Amino acid sequence: DAGVIQSPRHEVTEMGQEVTLRCKPISGHNSLFWYRQTMMRGLELLIYFNNNVPIDDSGMPEDRFSAKMPNASFSTLKIQPSEPRDSAVYFCASSLELGYNEQFFGPGTRLTVL
Amino acid sequence: DAKTTQPPSMDCAEGRAANLPCNHSTISGNEYVYWYRQIHSQGPQYIIHGLKNNETNEMASLIITEDRKSSTLILPHATLRDTAVYYCIVRVLGNNAGNMLTFGGGTRLMVKP
């Protein structure tokens, strides 16, 4: 298996633009997680899905952030409009079963908002 | 989840054992100890986990004290590629919101030649 796939790996955009981050979980995994990592706040859980259904989005910082999982093999994290403070590395992770198995992380998307 | 305390940084000589401590004095009986690591510019990677017995896999060994208030992750023969931030996390298994991984500051391990 190729592991968790994220795209793009790097994104540079200007303030106010819409940003869409993409994630393909490991095939057969039922749970998907989105994290954000910054120097100031470390690694934070934003939202997670189980069987394509969002379970907890309490970590999403603002309404500018939204996430979807239209099917078992694809998820998006969207920021609209983006702001410089959204600059971070965004990780997607998947696990076999929610809360019972180790999580496998993707390589991350480094987002820079100018 | 119980809080964990880890030293912010440690050095280890290449080829020697790296022993990374973690204190979790308020751990409850149903909380597991998990270890992840994050190599620079990569996503976190699962290493090992345990409840009360010592565990070993191809990557590392996990030693949990009898009272479960602390644990040690052991990399038996550290290599330069083991340079990373190591996170110790305690969690209850289950699908409630509080059962998800919570990453603290971790220990930055520097393996030196």
Interface residues (C-beta under 8 A of the other chain):
Chain A: V4 F33 G42 L43 L45 Y48 N50 I55 D56 S58 F91 A93 E97 L98 G99 Y100 E102 Q103 F104 F105 G106 P107 G108
Chain B: Y34 Q38 S41 Q42 G43 P44 Q45 Y46 H49 L93 G94 N95 N96 A97 N99 M100 L101 T102 F103 G104 G105
